[in-house]
Amino acid sequence: MRIDNLLQITDGMLQNIPSVQQIESIKIDPLKVQRGDLFIDVKNSLQNQILAYENGAFAIISENISQIIDNEIAWIEVDSLRLAVVKLSRYELNKKNGKILFLDDIEQEILHSIIKHNEFIKLSSNAYKTLVSIKQSGENSKFTCSDERLTYSIDPSCSTLKESFNIKVFTSSSPFFSSFTFKDIFYHNIRVPNIFIKKVCNIITYLSLDNTIYNFNNLCLKKHFSSKFVDCKLQKREFGQSSKVIIFEKDIALISSEIKYLQKFTDELLVCVPKKYSKYIRFDKFISFGNNADLMDILKQNFRYALVLGERLLYKDLFLPKTSKQMSLF
């Protein structure tokens, strides 16, 4: 991209008269900058600007250019770096004839688990990382994004899922599997809770029209309604190999519907909520906890299912595989 085009797209003000005429790629990490790159100074940091320059940046764009270290490269100041980045993303998307599909967080997780990894590129809700992803993509790339504001800012004509009808869901003996019919096709024991089946059908409709091949064999939710099977000592077990299950849900808006859903399968339900979110829970029997140690104490109670408000990754070190201790001679 030529420097004069960069200025026009971002409404940036050039702070000097550089010798360089164009940039090759875009970086937001000064440590990853290479010769010929545009460095986007997310932190408005002179130190990062210097580091990017030393690594070979041909242009630096920031909301605060306080010092021009070398007149050979372009120093560009903008009023709003985020707005400049969104405009650059829109330009790169149009230039490459790309298209964004807006999905909510659950839909995005389902779609990316049932298609090949290179069919759609998952965009971050971070505008700066999204620009880098689009810049590095190929022609006619397809993207998904779960940040509504960012999606429509970059691609006002983005695609969305259409609502599906005529879905028949069958009663299941497990909250982790669903069987249903949709468009005269029977889907048996898909690893997703019934409460998300409509989203699954919306995705099926979209992928079918898009001629994208999908496979439910790899479907496994890790961010929403994510299950961890454990034994009575809270040691990790393989999926389906225990009668005790801890379920993690990071979205507080889904907790009420998931409580009602799990109550259909058991009376032995624990609901565990961090204390800072206690006032938002509309369920009389939940237990609040302050830290991971508190949570572990709560989970020593008898339960069939324990629903925990929080992202699974935050608790990954609590439930480690059981290890055998070797006797030492010393």
C-alpha positions in Angstrom: 0.0 0.0 0.0 1.3 3.4 -0.9 1.7 6.0 1.9 -0.5 8.5 0.2 -3.3 5.9 0.0 -2.8 5.1 3.7 -3.2 8.8 4.5 -6.4 9.0 2.5 -8.0 5.9 4.0 -7.1 6.8 7.6 -7.5 10.6 7.5 -4.0 10.6 9.0 -1.8 13.7 9.1 1.8 13.1 7.9 4.2 14.6 10.4 7.2 14.7 8.0 8.3 14.2 4.4 9.5 10.6 4.2 11.6 8.9 1.6 9.7 5.7 1.7 6.7 5.4 -0.6 4.8 2.3 0.5 4.4 -0.4 3.2 4.3 -4.1 2.7 2.5 -5.5 5.8 0.9 -4.5 9.0 2.0 -5.3 12.6 0.6 -4.3 16.0 3.5 -5.9 18.0 6.7 -3.9 17.7 8.7 -7.1 18.4 7.3 -8.7 15.2 7.9 -5.7 12.9 10.0 -6.4 9.9 11.5 -4.2 7.2 8.8 -2.5 5.2 6.0 -2.9 7.7 3.4 -0.4 8.9 3.4 -0.4 12.7 0.1 0.5 14.4 1.0 1.9 17.8 -1.9 0.6 19.9 -0.5 1.8 23.2 0.6 5.3 21.9 4.0 4.5 23.3 7.2 6.3 22.2 9.2 3.2 23.4 7.2 0.9 21.1 7.6 3.4 18.2 11.4 3.3 18.7 11.4 -0.4 18.8 9.3 -0.7 15.6 11.6 1.7 13.9 14.7 -0.2 14.9 13.1 -3.4 13.6 12.6 -1.8 10.2 9.2 -0.2 10.1 8.6 2.0 7.1 5.6 3.8 8.6 4.3 4.3 12.1 0.7 5.4 12.8 -0.3 6.6 16.3 -2.6 9.1 18.1 0.6 10.6 19.6 3.7 11.2 17.5 5.8 13.2 20.0 9.2 12.6 18.4 10.3 11.9 14.8 13.4 9.7 15.1 14.1 9.3 11.4 12.8 11.4 8.5 13.3 8.5 6.1 10.2 6.7 7.3 6.6 8.0 7.6 5.2 9.2 10.9 1.4 9.5 10.8 -0.8 10.9 13.5 -4.6 10.2 13.7 -7.4 11.5 15.9 -8.8 8.0 16.5 -6.5 5.0 16.0 -9.4 2.5 16.3 -11.4 4.4 13.6 -8.4 4.4 11.4 -7.9 0.7 11.8 -11.6 0.0 11.0 -11.3 2.0 7.8 -8.1 0.1 6.9 -9.9 -3.2 7.6 -12.9 -2.1 5.3 -10.4 -1.2 2.6 -8.5 -4.5 2.8 -11.7 -6.5 2.9 -13.1 -4.8 -0.2 -9.8 -5.0 -2.1 -9.7 -8.8 -1.5 -13.4 -9.3 -2.2 -13.8 -10.7 1.3 -17.1 -11.3 3.2 -17.9 -11.4 7.0 -20.5 -13.6 8.5 -21.8 -12.2 11.8 -22.5 -14.8 14.5 -23.1 -14.8 18.2 -20.4 -16.4 20.3 -22.1 -19.8 20.5 -22.9 -19.9 16.8 -19.3 -19.1 16.0 -18.0 -21.8 18.2 -20.3 -24.4 16.7 -19.5 -23.4 13.1 -15.8 -23.5 13.5 -15.9 -26.9 15.2 -17.8 -28.6 12.3 -16.0 -27.2 9.3 -12.4 -27.4 8.0 -10.2 -24.9 9.7 -9.5 -22.9 6.5 -13.1 -22.5 5.3 -13.7 -19.5 7.4 -11.3 -17.2 9.3 -12.4 -16.3 12.8 -11.9 -12.6 13.5 -11.1 -11.3 16.9 -13.3 -8.7 18.7 -10.0 -6.7 18.9 -10.1 -4.3 16.0 -6.3 -4.2 15.7 -5.9 -8.0 15.5 -8.8 -8.2 13.0 -7.0 -5.8 10.7 -3.9 -8.0 10.7 -6.0 -11.1 10.0 -7.8 -9.5 7.0 -4.5 -8.1 5.7 -2.8 -11.5 5.8 -5.8 -13.3 4.2 -6.1 -14.4 0.6 -8.5 -13.3 -2.1 -12.2 -14.1 -1.6 -11.7 -15.1 2.0 -14.7 -15.7 4.3 -14.6 -14.5 7.9 -16.8 -14.9 11.0 -17.0 -12.3 13.8 -19.0 -12.3 17.0 -18.6 -8.6 17.7 -21.6 -6.9 16.2 -20.4 -3.4 16.3 -17.0 -4.2 14.8 -18.6 -6.5 12.1 -21.0 -3.8 10.8 -18.3 -1.1 11.0 -16.1 -3.1 8.7 -18.7 -4.8 6.5 -22.1 -3.0 6.6 -23.5 -5.6 4.1 -22.3 -8.6 6.2 -24.1 -11.9 6.2 -26.2 -13.2 9.1 -28.0 -16.4 9.9 -31.6 -16.9 9.0 -34.0 -18.3 11.5 -34.9 -22.0 11.0 -38.3 -23.6 11.4 -39.9 -27.1 11.4 -37.3 -28.5 13.9 -38.4 -31.6 15.9 -36.2 -32.3 18.9 -36.4 -35.7 20.6 -36.1 -36.3 24.3 -32.6 -37.3 25.3 -31.3 -39.2 28.3 -28.2 -36.9 28.4 -27.9 -33.1 28.6 -24.8 -33.3 26.3 -26.4 -35.0 23.3 -29.3 -34.2 21.1 -31.3 -36.0 18.4 -33.5 -34.0 16.0 -35.0 -33.8 12.6 -34.6 -30.8 10.3 -35.6 -30.5 6.7 -36.5 -34.2 6.7 -33.0 -35.2 7.8 -32.5 -37.1 11.1 -29.5 -36.1 13.2 -28.7 -38.6 15.9 -26.8 -37.9 19.2 -25.1 -34.7 18.1 -22.9 -33.5 20.9 -24.7 -30.3 21.8 -27.4 -29.5 24.4 -31.0 -29.2 23.2 -31.1 -25.5 24.1 -28.6 -24.8 21.2 -30.3 -26.9 18.5 -32.0 -24.0 16.8 -28.6 -22.3 16.4 -27.2 -25.6 15.0 -30.1 -25.6 12.4 -29.5 -22.0 11.5 -25.8 -22.9 10.8 -26.8 -26.0 8.8 -29.0 -23.8 6.6 -26.3 -21.2 6.0 -23.5 -23.7 5.2 -25.8 -25.7 2.9 -26.5 -22.5 0.8 -22.8 -21.6 0.9 -21.9 -25.1 -0.3 -19.6 -25.6 2.7 -19.1 -29.2 3.9 -19.6 -29.7 7.6 -19.1 -32.7 10.0 -20.7 -33.0 13.4 -18.1 -35.6 14.6 -15.8 -32.9 15.8 -18.4 -30.8 17.5 -17.3 -30.1 21.1 -18.2 -26.9 23.0 -15.4 -25.5 25.1 -16.6 -22.0 25.8 -20.3 -22.6 26.5 -21.9 -25.5 28.4 -18.4 -27.0 28.5 -18.4 -30.3 30.4 -15.6 -31.7 32.7 -16.2 -35.3 34.0 -14.7 -36.0 37.4 -14.6 -38.8 39.9 -15.6 -38.5 43.6 -12.2 -37.0 44.4 -12.5 -34.4 41.6 -9.9 -36.2 39.5 -10.4 -35.6 35.8 -12.0 -38.5 33.8 -12.7 -39.0 30.1 -16.0 -37.8 28.7 -18.8 -40.0 29.7 -16.7 -42.1 32.1 -18.2 -40.7 35.4 -21.5 -39.8 36.9 -20.3 -36.5 38.2 -20.0 -33.6 35.7 -18.8 -30.0 36.1 -20.2 -27.7 33.5 -18.7 -24.3 32.8 -20.6 -21.4 31.3 -18.9 -18.0 30.7 -22.0 -16.1 29.6 -24.1 -15.0 32.6 -27.1 -14.4 30.3 -27.3 -18.2 29.6 -27.2 -19.3 33.2 -31.0 -19.2 33.9 -31.9 -21.2 30.8 -29.1 -23.8 31.5 -30.3 -24.2 35.1 -33.9 -25.0 33.9 -32.4 -27.3 31.3 -30.3 -29.3 33.8 -33.2 -29.6 36.2 -34.9 -31.8 33.7 -32.1 -34.3 34.1 -31.4 -34.3 37.9 -32.4 -33.0 41.3 -28.7 -33.1 42.3 -27.7 -29.8 40.8 -25.1 -27.4 42.2 -25.0 -23.9 40.8 -21.7 -22.1 41.7 -21.3 -18.4 41.0 -18.4 -16.0 41.8 -19.5 -13.6 44.5 -19.1 -10.5 42.3 -22.0 -11.9 40.1 -24.3 -13.1 42.9 -26.7 -10.2 42.6 -27.4 -11.0 39.0 -28.5 -14.6 39.5 -32.2 -15.4 39.7 -32.0 -18.8 41.4 -32.5 -19.4 45.1 -30.2 -22.3 45.6 -26.9 -21.1 44.1 -23.7 -21.1 46.1 -21.2 -18.2 45.8 -17.5 -18.6 45.9 -14.6 -16.1 46.3 -11.7 -18.0 44.8 -10.7 -21.4 43.4 -10.1 -22.9 46.8 -13.7 -22.0 47.8 -15.0 -23.6 44.6 -13.1 -26.8 45.3 -14.6 -27.0 48.8 -18.1 -26.5 47.3 -17.5 -29.2 44.7 -16.8 -31.7 47.5 -20.5 -31.9 48.1 -22.7 -34.6 46.4 -23.9 -33.6 43.0 -24.7 -35.0 39.6 -24.1 -31.9 37.7 -22.4 -28.7 38.9 -23.0 -25.6 36.8 -20.1 -23.0 37.3 -20.3 -19.5 36.0 -16.9 -18.8 34.5 -14.7 -19.6 31.6 -13.4 -23.2 31.7 -9.8 -22.1 31.0 -9.8 -20.1 34.3 -10.1 -23.4 36.2 -8.0 -25.7 34.1 -5.5 -26.3 36.8 -8.0 -27.4 39.4 -8.9 -30.8 37.8 -5.6 -32.5 36.8 -5.3 -36.1 35.9 -4.5 -38.4 38.8 -0.7 -39.0 39.0 1.0 -41.9 40.8 3.8 -41.2 43.2 7.0 -43.1 42.9 8.8 -44.2 46.1 12.2 -42.6 46.4 15.3 -44.3 47.8 16.4 -41.1 49.5 
